Every structure is written in structure tokens, then in C-alpha cells.
Amino acid sequence: MKLYIEIAGKVRAVDYTPGESTIMLDDEVMKVHAQWLRPGVLSLIVDGRAWRVVLDENANEPAVYIGSERIVYGVDDPRSLKARRARAAGTDGPRTIKASMPGRVVRILAEKDQQVEAHQGVVVIEAMKMQNELKAPKSGRVTELRVAPGDTVAAGDVLAVIE
């Protein structure tokens, strides 16, 4: 089974067979053992090195804590209906960046008419004392920027348009 995992802006290919103890991460074979300690807490041993991975359940984007470091991630599972729909949407035409929850705009990372790459940060909003970086859904040019730092936004508000 092959998955694509985005960690810190870098997409990695993970090939594994359920029930087996080795995986292929990009082109590197690794021995992995994972066991749930309790819901949301995973014991992960990779090539003999142990990690405690804690799911950040309060975030509006998938994230885990490994030690004190918070790591945002994304998983593209080809079997997932959501992933198939996203791929079907393609990169043709304008795509919007919407606020996933109510909050306040903290920073603008890409200005109007600026070229951006897919998954590049465009706007940072703060919600419930957590800052969330909203990323470009595709490579292109920021044709509209509808917010400024300090603006309050509601869930679903369009913040920017990428063409």
C-alpha cells in the first residue's frame, strides 16, 4: 500500500504492507514497530529508536507532538474518497483558500500578484490561541487577497484566490 505524507512542507512516499515490520520511506527501507498506548498516543520505534507520538486533537489541521515539537502533517491515501475528489478537482481555474474556523488574521505570507507554489503558506490565522497556516491549494498567482492582518474571519470565509 502506498501513501503520500506531507511533513513540514515536504511530501514523502511511504510504501508498506499491513502487518509487516518494514516500510519503504522514499527509497529507504526502515524497520518500524507501532503500538497504540491509548487513544491518541502511539509508541513508535523506527530502526531501534523510540518515539512517543501524541495526536493534537484540538487543532483544525492534522498535527502530532513528538516530544515538545508540534508537527503538522497531511496524508494522501489513494483509497480515500476525499483524496480522489481533490485530485479530480485538478489545478485548472481559480482555487480559493477558506478559513477552516473562526479566528483572526495574524500574518499575510504572500501578497497580491505574488507567485506561490502548491502547499506554500499564504495566510496565518489565530483561533483558540493556536496559529494555523493556510496553504495554497495549487501553484499559481495570488489574484485576490481579501483580508489584512487583524481582520476577524468566520469559518468558510474566502481569504485568498489562487489562479
C-alpha positions in Angstrom: 0.0 0.0 0.0 1.4 3.4 -0.9 0.6 6.7 0.9 2.0 10.2 0.5 2.6 12.0 3.7 3.4 15.8 3.8 5.6 16.7 6.8 6.9 20.3 7.3 6.0 21.1 3.6 7.9 18.0 2.2 5.9 15.2 0.6 7.3 11.7 1.4 6.2 8.4 -0.2 5.5 5.6 2.3 5.1 2.1 0.9 4.0 -0.6 3.4 2.2 -3.9 3.8 -0.2 -4.0 6.8 1.1 -6.4 9.5 4.7 -6.3 8.3 7.5 -4.6 10.3 9.3 -2.9 7.4 8.3 0.1 5.3 9.9 1.9 2.4 10.2 5.7 3.1 11.0 7.3 -0.3 13.8 4.9 -1.3 15.0 3.9 2.2 13.9 0.6 3.9 13.1 1.1 7.6 12.2 -1.3 10.4 9.1 0.1 12.2 7.0 -1.1 15.2 4.0 0.9 16.2 1.6 0.3 19.1 -1.3 2.4 20.5 -0.7 3.1 24.2 -4.1 4.6 24.5 -6.4 6.6 22.1 -4.3 9.4 20.6 -0.9 8.2 21.9 1.3 6.0 19.9 4.6 4.3 20.7 6.7 4.3 17.6 10.0 2.5 17.2 11.9 3.3 13.9 15.2 1.5 13.3 15.6 0.9 17.1 14.9 4.5 18.1 11.7 5.0 20.2 9.3 7.9 19.9 6.1 8.9 21.8 3.7 10.4 19.3 0.7 12.3 20.7 -2.2 13.4 18.4 -3.1 17.1 18.7 -6.8 16.6 18.9 -7.6 20.4 19.3 -6.1 21.5 16.0 -8.1 22.2 12.9 -5.3 20.7 10.8 -3.8 17.3 11.4 -0.8 17.6 13.8 1.1 15.5 16.3 3.5 16.2 19.1 6.8 14.3 19.2 8.5 15.5 22.4 7.7 19.2 22.6 7.8 19.7 18.9 4.4 20.1 17.1 4.5 18.7 13.6 1.7 19.4 11.1 1.2 16.6 8.6 -1.1 15.6 5.8 -1.8 12.1 4.3 -2.8 11.4 0.7 -4.3 7.9 0.7 -5.2 7.0 -2.9 -8.1 4.8 -1.5 -9.7 7.9 0.3 -12.8 9.4 -1.3 -11.7 12.9 -0.1 -8.3 12.4 -1.8 -9.8 11.2 -5.1 -12.2 14.2 -5.2 -9.3 16.6 -4.5 -7.3 15.1 -7.4 -10.4 15.2 -9.7 -10.7 18.9 -8.9 -7.3 19.4 -10.6 -5.4 22.6 -10.8 -7.3 24.2 -13.6 -9.1 27.5 -12.9 -9.1 29.6 -9.7 -8.9 27.9 -6.3 -9.8 29.5 -3.0 -8.3 29.5 0.4 -11.0 29.5 3.0 -10.9 29.9 6.8 -11.4 26.5 8.3 -12.7 28.0 11.6 -13.5 31.5 13.0 -10.4 33.4 14.0 -8.2 36.5 13.5 -5.7 37.1 10.6 -2.2 37.3 12.2 0.0 37.4 9.1 -0.1 37.6 5.3 2.7 35.4 3.9 2.0 36.0 0.2 0.9 39.4 -1.3 -1.5 40.0 -4.2 0.0 39.2 -7.6 2.8 37.1 -6.0 3.6 33.7 -7.5 3.2 30.8 -5.0 3.9 27.1 -5.1 1.4 24.4 -4.1 1.3 23.9 -0.3 3.1 27.3 0.3 1.8 29.3 3.2 -0.4 32.2 2.2 -2.3 33.4 5.3 -1.9 32.7 9.1 -5.0 32.8 11.3 -5.2 32.5 15.0 -8.1 30.5 16.5 -8.3 29.4 20.2 -4.7 30.7 20.8 -3.3 28.5 18.1 -1.9 29.8 14.9 -2.8 28.0 11.7 -1.0 28.5 8.4 -3.4 28.2 5.4 -1.6 27.0 2.3 -2.0 27.4 -1.5 -4.0 24.5 -2.9 -2.0 24.7 -6.2 0.9 26.6 -7.8 -0.1 29.9 -9.3 -0.6 33.6 -8.7 -2.4 35.2 -5.8 -5.1 37.1 -7.7 -7.2 38.2 -4.7 -6.3 38.8 -1.1 -9.5 39.6 0.8 -8.0 40.0 4.3 -5.4 42.0 6.1 -3.7 41.4 9.5 -6.1 42.0 12.4 -9.2 41.1 10.4 -11.7 38.7 12.0 -12.9 35.9 9.8 -15.7 33.3 10.1 -15.4 29.7 9.1 -15.8 29.3 5.3 -14.8 32.9 4.5 -12.7 33.2 1.4 -9.3 34.7 2.3 -7.5 34.5 -1.0 -7.8 33.2 -4.6 -5.0 31.5 -6.5 -5.1 31.2 -10.3 
